[in-house]
Amino acid sequence: MRNFFFLLICIVTACGTGTGENSGQDSLAGTTPEIVITTGSVTTLSCKLNVANSYEIYLPQSHSDSSLYPVLVFFSPDGKGKTPVEKYRTLADKWNFILVGSDYTKNGMDANAALAGANELVTDVKNRFNVDGARVYLSGFSGGARVAGGLALSRMDITGVICCSASPPASVSPRGYVGIAGLGDMNYLEMKKFRASTQADAGLNELLVFDGKHEWPPVGTMENAMLMISLFQPGQAASGDMNQMSDSLTSNILAECDSLKRISCMLEFQLLESGIHAEKNYSGVAAFEERRKKLEGSSCVKNEEKHWAEIESQESDLQKVLSESVLSHDTTWWRANSDSYFETKKTGAEKFMRQRLRGYVSLLCYTYCNQAFSMKNMHAAEKLVKVYSIVDPTNSEWAYLQARLYMGLNMTDFAISSMDTAVSLGFNDRQRVERDPTFAPVLSNPAFTVVLAKMN
């Protein structure tokens, strides 16, 4: 495999005088060791103009410095850019993409600071790597999707956006846009409404769904989105490559239709329509149109559309009831009633609605808990954390918040035990713990350091 060497130079600006004015020119204080970027491996880099703004990059195994490559930049809500880059690296090799994942932007940042950091990252990547300027794509999950969408609105060189589990702040037309959501994702309805409200916009505007919850989409679904935005804006890709992409997208969508029809013929029909929009200039459109004709106007599609609409209306009503119940009902009520809201033996629309309700209430609990902490209302925080653990018992966040609660109550042993529970449920953000002043008194505690060591 081929190695690419980049010398990162640390520039130290001369300190100002007592007046705060610059007293001299920038000077070279020293250099960092060379960072070896190996094709086929994920490497951590920092923006040249801001070393605090770091990111993960993956160059496809076939990378050559004589060719131009499309780039897909990911934004993750937890600031772990390696997660999507590792997850989708096989697609980078298959379709010769450069993948980048931001380690800098994350949920909780000031919105302007997040966008500034994202903008800085994209500029750095374009300046340092051989990027096809007509194929600069963004993607993000949850809060990261909102960053991706917001950046696309402010940069005219962005040609496609893939938003997962959250909508952009406004239409990104005429850029290519593909939304992705799990059918059990609490943001599914938001994304569905966004697509409906922008459907008349020019360009590509699609929503892909999968059988899942609030999570990064499966590799196959992300591949379909990447192929769609590539066909919409091919840049300097060879026509033969685009025909190969079209053939692959056709095959993928037809196979996905076979899976979705087991859930609902309506979902199958909707995916076929997305395929037709994405491949309107390619031969694959014929296969989609032929299959769609068999469903168009059928009683199955009409009945399913009506049924799903009724379930979604019911969901809106239940959201109102449950949002009030989080604050008004105690833990005894929640233990007795939570299953009736979140569990069902039914399949299809009803099952996914119940999953979305759980995610919706889980997010409410998280939000209200943090509000209680900010107001130093430990009594309310204690009750909300308990409700959170009942509503979403496999989510590590309630245990992390419980650890914060116990620290506030000077119950160190319980705090350590709760943090250990959080780790057992998948919590692994050691940096977040170490930066949280709540845990400063216990960072050197031997038992707590054992728990910290379990985190990545």
DRENLOBA-326405 format. One line per field, with one value per residue (C-alpha): x, y, z. Coordinates in steps of 0.001 Angstrom, whole numbers, plus 500000, padded with zeros to 6 digits. Layout:
BEGIN
xx = c(X;...) $
yy = c(Y;...) $
zz = c(Z;...) $
***
This chain:
BEGIN
xx = c(500000;501094;502128;501443;503453;502189;504365;502301;504018;503260;503225;503457;502225;504330;502676;501179;502331;500456;498184;497066;498594;500784;504405;506007;505746;504711;507721;508462;508869;509321;507771;505768;506866;505740;502335;502187;498862;498541;495874;493372;493886;492164;494461;493920;494876;494365;493429;496580;495145;493641;495265;492341;490076;490983;489442;489750;490530;490437;491992;490762;493263;493380;494249;496675;497972;497332;493544;490713;488348;484905;484940;482248;482622;480791;479641;478796;476812;479428;482450;483803;484591;486166;482809;481259;484602;485270;481669;481625;485269;484360;482235;485230;487249;484378;483549;486882;485726;487791;486013;486454;484959;485034;486343;485609;481931;479534;476191;476217;478561;477519;475859;478036;481201;480156;479512;482785;484680;482906;483649;487308;487532;486092;488439;491436;490566;490039;493369;495402;493973;493185;489430;487028;485637;482320;481805;482089;479456;478447;476704;475797;473821;471300;472802;475600;473023;471918;475543;475907;472691;473606;477054;475571;473419;476469;478891;478101;480785;478803;477055;475263;474052;473039;471184;470676;468079;467560;466547;468620;467465;466075;465954;469424;468142;469552;472127;471393;469698;469010;467526;467842;465846;465037;461311;461563;463544;461847;462897;461329;458162;460238;462207;459103;457472;460631;460749;457057;457496;460442;459308;458625;462208;464506;467057;467367;465229;464657;464017;465374;464170;465347;464177;465943;465887;467974;471327;473784;472162;473251;476100;473738;471438;474367;475678;472365;472456;476055;475159;472139;474076;476873;474496;472922;476313;478916;481641;484666;483770;484063;480815;481692;481991;478615;476977;478464;477029;473637;473662;474621;471958;469324;470278;470425;467034;465260;466699;465703;462181;461922;462750;460511;457449;457466;456849;454553;453822;453666;457340;458205;456300;457993;461474;460706;459718;463006;464862;463068;464008;467645;468105;466026;469001;470123;468899;467922;464809;463013;463164;461731;458916;457916;457687;455930;453180;452201;451645;450365;446734;446543;444308;447333;449194;446074;445082;448610;448895;445651;446690;450137;448591;446140;448937;451041;448099;447683;451401;451086;448295;450282;453332;451291;450037;453465;455263;452945;453279;457078;456610;453302;453545;455822;457981;455261;452963;455715;456584;452927;452191;455344;454904;451390;452845;456103;455476;453163;452793;451673;453997;454419;453264;452141;455484;457513;455215;455820;459577;459443;457410;460046;462759;460686;460116;463736;464858;462409;463820;467362;466407;464444;467195;469790;467460;466998;470784;471273;468689;470364;467015;468296;464857;463472;466648;466383;462817;463573;466616;464502;461809;464533;465842;462335;461570;464891;466719;469338;470426;473677;472818;470453;473205;475679;473185;472536;476268;476170;473195;474986;478063;475835;474479;478010;477293;480621;480307;476899;478267;481084;478651;476331;479200;480180;476586;476818;479950;478234;475460;477942;479106;482705;483265;486114;486936;483414;483747;487141;485896;482747;483526;480978;483457;486586;486594;486623;488969;491844;489722;491227;487817;486780;490002;489226;485878;487532;489999;487119;486235;487762) $
yy = c(500000;503490;505991;509707;512002;515252;517471;519268;522499;524228;527976;530001;533556;536043;537105;540572;543432;544702;546606;543340;544252;541860;542766;540877;538477;534830;532612;528944;527440;523827;520969;517896;514437;513389;511724;508776;508429;504889;504042;501574;502800;505429;508285;511169;514656;518231;521248;523177;526454;524988;521923;521571;520798;517171;514623;511051;510385;507246;507118;504228;501466;502387;506025;507706;511273;511583;511211;513212;511634;512413;513147;512406;514264;512870;514707;512600;513896;512574;514023;510570;510806;507377;505666;506419;506273;502752;501692;502746;502254;499285;501670;503988;501147;499956;503368;505202;507773;509690;509483;512064;512127;515182;514729;518368;519109;517511;517993;520720;523040;526561;526293;528978;527377;523990;525400;527341;524182;522159;524810;524881;521104;520958;523719;521913;518618;520284;522104;519067;516225;515608;516136;516347;519811;518902;515957;517346;515609;515910;513518;513422;511503;513115;516442;515885;515809;519297;520460;518891;520514;523881;523838;522931;526048;528262;526716;526674;524050;521338;519230;516619;515997;512758;513513;510555;510672;514448;516986;519956;523381;524270;522985;522418;522559;522569;520279;516582;515579;512131;511666;508337;507222;504025;503332;503160;506420;509145;511613;509582;511708;514900;513668;512495;515905;517689;515684;516332;520077;520280;517733;520409;521706;521218;518430;515199;514990;511499;509682;506173;504047;500880;498540;500185;502903;506038;504859;505194;503428;500025;499971;499003;501963;504391;502926;503635;507232;507661;506267;508555;511750;510546;509972;513365;515143;512933;515587;514285;510616;508589;507623;503956;504394;506120;503309;500841;502903;502947;499179;498636;501046;499307;495911;497234;498940;495954;493727;496252;496364;492626;493232;496261;494648;492190;495219;497204;497435;501206;501298;499218;501645;504679;503211;502493;506118;507238;504932;506468;509986;509042;507160;509273;509621;506009;502649;501364;503517;501025;498217;500496;501768;498242;497125;500307;499800;496574;498477;501807;502304;498959;498547;497356;500659;502750;500769;500889;504639;505134;502765;504340;507835;506803;505333;508478;510644;508443;508855;512636;512371;509956;512212;514960;512609;511181;514529;515631;512295;512584;515529;514671;510934;509169;506092;503755;504878;504505;500972;500003;501671;501953;498621;499557;502537;501099;497393;495641;492214;493850;494332;496995;500542;499824;498270;501149;503727;502170;502214;505880;506730;505152;507176;510339;509952;508914;512185;514126;512491;513343;516962;517433;515779;518208;521119;519936;519722;523216;524499;522456;520790;517426;516231;516626;515184;512078;511402;512055;509783;506963;507507;507569;504186;502712;504191;503318;500779;499807;503416;504173;507858;507400;505653;508436;511039;508967;509031;512840;512898;510857;513063;516069;514293;513406;509689;508744;504961;505067;507432;505011;502089;504045;504951;501292;500504;503129;501436;498035;499576;500846;504230;504833;508585;508930;512449;513588;512254;513831;517206;517143;519171;517083;514187;516221;515162;511481;511314;510106;507628;504142;502523;505244;504961;501265;502247;504903;502344;500341;503242;503664) $
zz = c(500000;499307;501948;501832;504072;505501;507645;510272;511273;514550;514159;517324;517122;519055;522278;522407;524539;527522;525135;523552;520174;518200;518858;515970;513050;513337;513985;513462;516907;515842;513948;514843;513712;510254;510175;507828;506028;504752;502225;503623;507210;509350;510380;512808;511570;512734;510665;509768;511036;514216;515760;518188;515214;514589;512265;511041;507382;505250;501790;499623;498935;495234;496042;493646;493819;490073;490398;491933;494464;495866;499589;502160;505469;508516;511641;514685;517689;520117;518306;517454;513771;513697;514232;510792;508975;510281;509679;506025;504979;502773;500699;500328;498826;496659;495174;495586;498133;500655;504015;506766;510269;512543;516089;516883;516414;518869;520583;523199;521294;520442;517020;515463;516837;515469;512003;512068;512994;510309;507714;508737;508429;504898;503735;505260;503551;500168;500436;501487;499432;495774;496040;493088;493754;492142;494511;498021;500120;503768;506115;509773;512342;514718;515868;513361;510569;511545;511355;507897;506692;508158;506560;503169;503361;503902;501369;497674;496970;498801;496156;498241;501798;503546;506792;509128;511912;511779;509148;507978;509216;505777;502221;500749;497156;494493;496113;496201;499455;500877;504331;506165;509189;511013;511060;514866;515131;517167;514443;511622;511488;511499;508506;506719;507170;506016;502828;502146;502702;500290;497710;495099;495305;492359;492443;494378;497517;498917;502200;502695;505617;507327;510049;512969;515609;516319;514955;512100;509121;507845;505336;502516;503149;503305;500047;498328;499555;498367;494952;494689;495374;493087;490178;490837;490746;489006;488861;486993;487345;484145;482432;482820;486585;486736;484755;487231;490094;488396;487917;491550;492819;490709;492106;495679;495541;494000;496734;499429;497968;498545;502222;502703;501153;504057;506286;504007;500290;500823;501793;498748;496530;498077;497570;493925;493456;495022;492660;489686;490800;491403;488136;485799;483426;483657;482407;485845;485842;483577;486154;488830;486641;485656;489279;490369;487770;489500;492743;491481;492394;494186;497223;499197;498847;499458;502552;503972;503414;505329;508122;508623;508596;511334;513452;513045;514111;517186;517879;517969;520545;522683;522599;524254;526967;527700;527711;530524;532320;532563;534911;536568;537326;539778;539244;540531;537712;535131;536241;535996;532654;530543;528768;527642;525777;524470;523896;521435;519856;516626;513667;511008;511687;515268;516264;514879;516464;519901;519321;518347;521444;523670;521954;522233;525990;526501;524920;527103;530223;529159;528476;531693;533766;532490;533128;536712;537184;535781;538288;541093;541748;542965;544060;540528;539007;541200;540107;536416;536392;537819;535186;532518;533699;533440;530025;528373;530567;527955;527367;529204;529563;532513;534493;533657;534866;537972;538690;538402;540751;543394;543127;543798;546873;548101;547684;546100;546273;544598;541958;541124;540980;538664;536355;536232;535233;532494;531152;531183;529090;526497;527792;526688;526556;529032;527858;528714;532248;532785;531545;533656;536821;538698;538750;539540;543251;542357;539353;541512;543471;542852;542355;539918;537914;537444;535909;533739;532442;530994;528683;525243) $
***
